[in-house]
Amino acid sequence: MRKVLDCRDYPGETHCTLTIAGDEEDVLRAATEHAVSAHGHVDSLELRATLRKMLRDEVPPTG
């Protein structure tokens, strides 16, 4: 199942609206790169653990 990470769920004041979806490791890698480049975070095990906890299963569209 694909995973989704929505930047709006990360605590902060930037009000970023980026959403990333795909395989778990791809989403984690892209989210880490985004957190570092767009929000100034340091790539660390703690950041990756926080991002991994934020991953949700993608809800397939109905219809």
C-alpha positions, -999 to +999 in steps of 0.1 A: +000+000+000+012+035-009+020+059+019+013+096+022+030+123+042+013+158+044+036+186+054+006+204+070+007+177+097+043+186+108+042+211+137+055+245+127+046+279+114+055+276+077+020+265+066+036+243+039+010+224+018+032+198+002+019+163+002+041+133-009+027+099-019+044+067-029+063+037-015+072+041+021+110+045+016+105+068-014+082+091+006+105+091+036+135+100+013+116+128-004+101+141+028+136+142+044+150+161+014+121+185+015+124+191+053+161+199+049+159+220+018+127+239+023+125+241+061+161+241+072+160+209+093+191+188+098+189+153+083+191+131+114+178+098+127+154+118+149+140+137+119+135+105+099+118+088+129+094+118+132+087+117+095+082+079+096+056+083+124+037+108+102+032+084+073-003+073+066-018+048+043-031+064+011-068+063+008-077+052-027-102+074-046-138+060-046-158+058-077 
